[in-house]
Amino acid sequence: MSVFRAIYTSRPFGFDTGILRGILMDARRCNERDGVTGALICRADIYLQWLEGDEEPVRRTLDRISRDDRHLEVRLHVAEPAPERVFGEWAMLHDPATSWIWTQEQVTAGAAERATPEEITGFFLKLRDEARVANDG
């Protein structure tokens, strides 16, 4: 059975620890309820999120995020069937300060808008691999 995956970027509005905690709490609660798994890479200047599961719940999640005033300029980069889940172990894996994605200057200059789906997918595969190593260690 294939799953549907979607990856988007957005710009945080009012980013701080409390808002981030709220986003993660909401995401994990809703994702567990809806059978959606994924990962969130976040900094004060950008959110990147990978969502996967049955297509309808993933699309509903995207709709909910696009209406959430904590996210500005939501841009969908990937929306496609996939052979299996990449983040099946996590309702929402979280990386709070990824330094190996674009710099703040690159984000300001439009790196997210110019990114290829392969580039963005690569960020998440690296995150998954690092999380697995950390869990095994």
N, C-alpha and C positions, 0 to 999 in steps of 0.2 A: 504494500500500500504506500502510495506516495503522500507526501505532506506538502503544504504550501508554505513558502517562506517569503518574508518581506523585510527589507532593510530600508530604513529612512534616516535622514539627518534632520535636526532642527536646531534652532538657536534658543537657549534657555532665556526665560524672562524671570528676573528676580532670583537668580541662582544663589542659594545658600544651603547649609547643611539641613535645615528644617524642610525646605522645599524638596531637596533630594530624597530625604527620608520618606516624605509623603508620596513622592512619585514611586519609589521602590515598594512601599507598603501597598499602594493601590495596584501597582503592576502585579506583584506576587499574588495578592488576593484574587484579582480578576483573572489572571492567567491560570491559577490553580482551578478556579471555577470553570473556565472555558476550555481547559486542556491545551493551553498555549504555553510554549516554552521559549526561552530566548536569552538575550544578553543585552546589557546596556553599558556603553562606554560614555562617560560623561566628564565634562570639565565645565568651568564657568563660561566658556565660549562656544561649546558645541555638545549636542547629544547625538550619539549614533546608536541605533537600536536594531536588533535582529529579532524578529518574531517568527515563530513556526508552529504549525499545527494544521487542523482542518481549515480549508480556505475561508469558510464563512466566519468563524470566530476570529481569525487573523484580520480579515477585512473590517470586522466590527471594532476590533482593537485599534486599528489604524484610524477609523472614523472618530473614535472616542479621543484619541490623541490629537487629531487635527482640530478638534473643538476645545481642547484643554488650553487655557490661557497661560499655562506654564511653558508652552512650546510655541515658538514663533517660526515662521518660514519653514514649515514641514515640507520636506522634499523626499519623495519616494525614489529610491535608486534601484531596488530589485523587488519584483513581485512575480514569482514563478513557482511551478511545481518543483519539488526536490525528492530524490529517492528515499531520503531518511532524515531524521532530526539530527542536528549538529549539537544542540544544547538540551537534549532530552533529560539530562540529569538536573536541570535547573529551571525553576519557574521563572527566575530572572537573575542570571549571573550578573554581577556588578563589578565594574572596574572604575574606581572613582577618579583616577588621575593618570590616565594613560599618557605616557610621554613619548611613545614610539609612533603615534599618529602625527598628523600635521601640527606644526607650531601654531601659536596664536596668530602670528603674522600671516601664515599661509591660510588659515581659516578666514581672517579678515580680507585677504586678497581673493577669496572665492574658491579655495581648494575643494570644498565639498561640492560646489556646483559643477566643477570640472572633473570630478573623480569618476573613474570607470567602475562599473559593478564589480569587476575583478579586484580592483584595489580595495574597495570597501569590504568585500567578502574576505580578503586576505587579513585585514585587521582582526576580524572576528575569529578566523581560524587560528591565528596566533594567540588570541585571548583564550580560546578553548584549550589549546595545547598547554599554555602556561598554567591554567587552572587545574588541569588534570595532573600535571607534574607537582603542583603545590599540594593537591589532595593526596597524592601517592607518597609524598615526602614526609 
